[in-house]
């Protein structure tokens, strides 16, 4: 009986812990799906297409990917998670070449996924000045998710304009 009680206690403790982080893990899951599709699109573009832009003054494919990477770091830095020392936030826009841009994007994706679950539920309502708006920490997490989704849509339009079929559509 004592063993059953201990097993039930441990199972219940795990369930409570999972429920406490339900919001973070849900956002993390949606973000992970968006990130995977952005990476698939990024891989589907040719090296030459990374310089393509729909018109003057609009981000190229490569610039859009680096913008996503910068957004991941920027929002999380405002929430108290500075980028790794190896990341030069001011130099992200200077990265060139498909392989280098993909590496920078993937590194920022991993950083974002690792830090979303570090935001404590009790701190969701704390206000943060993100520079573009003052919002709470939960809104910051949602902004990361939405930002990645927004630019996934942009890259789908770029892909269609360049006869690149999103890999998941084949």
Sine and cosine of phi, psi and omega as CSV:
sin_phi,cos_phi,sin_psi,cos_psi,sin_omega,cos_omega
0.00,0.00,-0.64,0.77,-0.01,-1.00
-0.89,0.45,-0.63,0.78,0.02,-1.00
-0.91,0.41,-0.63,0.77,0.03,-1.00
-0.90,0.43,-0.68,0.73,0.00,-1.00
-0.89,0.46,-0.66,0.75,0.02,-1.00
-0.91,0.41,-0.69,0.72,0.03,-1.00
-0.88,0.48,-0.69,0.72,0.02,-1.00
-0.90,0.43,-0.65,0.76,0.02,-1.00
-0.88,0.47,-0.72,0.69,0.00,-1.00
-0.90,0.43,-0.66,0.75,0.02,-1.00
-0.90,0.44,-0.70,0.72,0.01,-1.00
-0.91,0.42,-0.65,0.76,0.02,-1.00
-0.87,0.49,-0.68,0.74,0.03,-1.00
-0.90,0.44,-0.63,0.77,0.01,-1.00
-0.92,0.40,-0.68,0.73,0.02,-1.00
-0.90,0.44,-0.69,0.73,0.01,-1.00
-0.88,0.47,-0.68,0.73,0.01,-1.00
-0.90,0.45,-0.62,0.78,0.01,-1.00
-0.93,0.37,-0.57,0.82,0.01,-1.00
-0.90,0.43,-0.54,0.84,-0.02,-1.00
-0.97,-0.25,0.33,0.94,-0.07,-1.00
-0.85,0.52,-0.70,0.72,-0.01,-1.00
-0.90,0.44,-0.74,0.68,-0.02,-1.00
-0.88,0.47,-0.72,0.69,-0.04,-1.00
-0.94,0.34,-0.49,0.87,0.07,-1.00
-0.93,0.37,-0.73,0.68,0.04,-1.00
-0.88,0.48,-0.69,0.73,0.01,-1.00
-0.86,0.51,-0.67,0.74,0.00,-1.00
-0.91,0.41,-0.71,0.71,0.03,-1.00
-0.91,0.42,-0.69,0.72,0.02,-1.00
-0.88,0.48,-0.68,0.73,-0.01,-1.00
-0.87,0.49,-0.64,0.77,0.05,-1.00
-0.91,0.42,-0.71,0.71,0.05,-1.00
-0.88,0.47,-0.70,0.71,-0.01,-1.00
-0.88,0.47,-0.66,0.75,0.00,-1.00
-0.88,0.48,-0.66,0.75,0.01,-1.00
-0.94,0.33,-0.59,0.81,0.06,-1.00
-0.89,0.45,-0.69,0.73,0.02,-1.00
-0.90,0.43,-0.67,0.75,0.05,-1.00
-0.86,0.51,-0.69,0.73,0.05,-1.00
-0.89,0.45,-0.72,0.69,-0.01,-1.00
-0.85,0.53,-0.62,0.78,0.01,-1.00
-0.95,0.31,-0.47,0.88,-0.04,-1.00
-0.97,0.24,-0.44,0.90,0.05,-1.00
-0.95,0.31,0.58,-0.82,0.09,-1.00
-0.98,0.22,0.24,-0.97,0.05,-1.00
-0.83,0.56,-0.70,0.71,-0.01,-1.00
-0.90,0.43,-0.58,0.82,-0.04,-1.00
-0.94,0.35,-0.28,0.96,0.04,-1.00
-0.89,0.46,-0.39,0.92,0.02,-1.00
-1.00,-0.05,-0.07,1.00,-0.04,-1.00
-0.95,0.31,0.65,-0.76,0.09,-1.00
-0.66,-0.75,0.56,-0.83,-0.06,-1.00
-0.92,0.39,-0.46,0.89,0.08,-1.00
-0.25,-0.97,0.24,-0.97,0.00,-1.00
-0.85,0.53,0.67,-0.74,0.04,-1.00
1.00,0.08,-0.02,1.00,0.01,-1.00
-0.95,-0.32,0.60,-0.80,-0.01,-1.00
-0.81,0.59,0.65,-0.76,0.15,-0.99
-0.97,0.25,0.08,-1.00,0.06,-1.00
-0.83,0.55,-0.79,0.62,-0.01,-1.00
-0.88,0.48,-0.66,0.75,0.01,-1.00
-0.91,0.41,-0.61,0.79,0.03,-1.00
-0.90,0.44,-0.65,0.76,0.02,-1.00
-0.91,0.41,-0.67,0.75,0.04,-1.00
-0.93,0.37,-0.52,0.85,0.07,-1.00
-0.89,0.45,-0.66,0.75,0.06,-1.00
-0.87,0.48,-0.74,0.68,-0.01,-1.00
-0.86,0.51,-0.72,0.70,0.01,-1.00
-0.89,0.46,-0.63,0.78,0.03,-1.00
-0.89,0.46,-0.65,0.76,0.04,-1.00
-0.84,0.54,-0.77,0.63,-0.02,-1.00
-0.91,0.41,-0.70,0.71,-0.10,-1.00
-0.87,0.49,-0.79,0.62,-0.06,-1.00
-0.89,0.46,-0.70,0.71,0.00,-1.00
-0.92,0.39,-0.54,0.84,0.03,-1.00
-0.90,0.43,-0.59,0.81,0.03,-1.00
-0.93,0.36,-0.36,0.93,0.00,-1.00
-1.00,-0.04,0.07,1.00,0.06,-1.00
0.98,-0.20,0.22,0.98,0.00,-1.00
-0.87,-0.48,1.00,0.04,-0.04,-1.00
-0.90,0.43,0.50,-0.86,0.04,-1.00
-0.88,0.47,0.35,-0.94,0.07,-1.00
-0.84,0.54,0.47,-0.88,-0.03,-1.00
-0.87,0.49,-0.40,0.92,-0.01,-1.00
-0.98,0.22,-0.14,0.99,-0.03,-1.00
-0.99,-0.15,0.85,-0.52,0.07,-1.00
-0.99,-0.13,0.99,-0.12,-0.05,-1.00
-0.84,0.55,-0.63,0.78,-0.02,-1.00
-0.97,0.25,-0.28,0.96,-0.03,-1.00
-0.98,-0.21,-0.01,1.00,-0.02,-1.00
-0.83,0.56,-0.65,0.76,-0.06,-1.00
-0.93,0.37,-0.22,0.98,0.00,-1.00
-1.00,0.00,-0.09,1.00,-0.01,-1.00
-0.95,0.32,0.73,-0.68,0.01,-1.00
-0.79,-0.62,0.30,-0.95,0.05,-1.00
1.00,0.04,0.70,-0.72,-0.05,-1.00
-0.80,0.60,-0.76,0.65,-0.05,-1.00
-0.89,0.46,-0.66,0.75,0.00,-1.00
-0.93,0.36,-0.65,0.76,0.02,-1.00
-0.91,0.41,-0.69,0.72,0.04,-1.00
-0.87,0.50,-0.68,0.73,0.00,-1.00
-0.88,0.47,-0.68,0.73,0.01,-1.00
-0.90,0.43,-0.67,0.75,0.02,-1.00
-0.89,0.45,-0.75,0.66,-0.02,-1.00
-0.88,0.47,-0.63,0.77,0.03,-1.00
-0.90,0.44,-0.66,0.75,0.00,-1.00
-0.93,0.36,-0.57,0.82,0.05,-1.00
-0.88,0.47,-0.73,0.69,0.01,-1.00
-0.88,0.48,-0.66,0.75,0.03,-1.00
-0.86,0.50,-0.74,0.67,-0.02,-1.00
-0.88,0.47,-0.74,0.67,-0.03,-1.00
-0.88,0.48,-0.62,0.79,-0.02,-1.00
-0.94,0.34,-0.49,0.87,-0.10,-0.99
-0.99,-0.10,-0.31,0.95,0.00,-1.00
-0.85,0.53,-0.69,0.73,-0.04,-1.00
-0.97,0.22,-0.11,0.99,0.05,-1.00
-1.00,0.08,-0.18,0.98,0.05,-1.00
-0.98,0.19,0.88,-0.47,-0.04,-1.00
-0.96,0.28,0.67,-0.74,0.01,-1.00
-0.81,0.58,-0.62,0.79,-0.02,-1.00
-0.90,0.44,-0.30,0.95,-0.03,-1.00
-0.99,-0.16,0.04,1.00,-0.03,-1.00
-0.81,0.59,-0.61,0.80,-0.09,-1.00
-1.00,0.06,-0.07,1.00,0.01,-1.00
-0.91,0.40,0.75,-0.66,-0.01,-1.00
-0.98,0.20,0.65,-0.76,0.02,-1.00
-0.77,-0.64,0.67,-0.74,0.10,-0.99
-1.00,-0.04,0.96,-0.27,-0.04,-1.00
-1.00,0.07,-0.02,1.00,-0.02,-1.00
1.00,-0.06,-0.70,0.71,0.04,-1.00
-1.00,-0.07,-0.26,0.97,0.03,-1.00
-0.15,-0.99,0.42,-0.91,0.16,-0.99
-0.99,-0.17,0.88,-0.48,-0.03,-1.00
-0.61,-0.79,0.20,-0.98,0.06,-1.00
-0.99,0.15,0.11,-0.99,-0.06,-1.00
-0.91,0.42,-0.60,0.80,0.04,-1.00
-0.88,0.47,-0.68,0.74,0.03,-1.00
-0.88,0.48,-0.57,0.82,0.06,-1.00
-0.89,0.45,-0.69,0.73,0.05,-1.00
-0.89,0.46,-0.68,0.74,0.02,-1.00
-0.91,0.40,-0.56,0.83,0.02,-1.00
-0.91,0.42,-0.63,0.77,0.05,-1.00
-0.88,0.48,-0.73,0.69,-0.01,-1.00
-0.88,0.47,-0.73,0.68,-0.05,-1.00
-0.92,0.39,-0.64,0.76,-0.01,-1.00
-0.87,0.49,-0.71,0.71,0.03,-1.00
-0.90,0.44,-0.66,0.75,0.02,-1.00
-0.92,0.39,-0.64,0.77,0.02,-1.00
-0.86,0.50,-0.72,0.69,-0.05,-1.00
-0.98,0.19,-0.33,0.95,0.18,-0.98
-0.90,0.44,-0.68,0.73,0.05,-1.00
-0.88,0.47,-0.68,0.73,0.05,-1.00
-0.85,0.52,-0.72,0.70,-0.04,-1.00
-0.94,0.35,-0.49,0.87,0.11,-0.99
-0.90,0.44,-0.70,0.72,0.04,-1.00
-0.89,0.46,-0.67,0.74,0.04,-1.00
-0.87,0.49,-0.69,0.73,-0.02,-1.00
-0.88,0.47,-0.76,0.65,-0.01,-1.00
-0.87,0.50,-0.59,0.81,0.01,-1.00
-0.94,0.34,-0.30,0.95,-0.04,-1.00
-0.91,-0.41,0.30,0.95,-0.01,-1.00
0.85,0.53,0.52,0.85,0.11,-0.99
-0.98,-0.19,0.85,-0.52,-0.01,-1.00
-1.00,0.00,0.82,-0.57,0.07,-1.00
-0.80,0.60,0.78,-0.63,-0.11,-0.99
-0.80,0.60,-0.56,0.83,-0.03,-1.00
-0.97,0.22,-0.13,0.99,0.00,-1.00
-1.00,-0.06,-0.17,0.99,-0.08,-1.00
-0.94,0.33,0.00,0.00,0.00,0.00
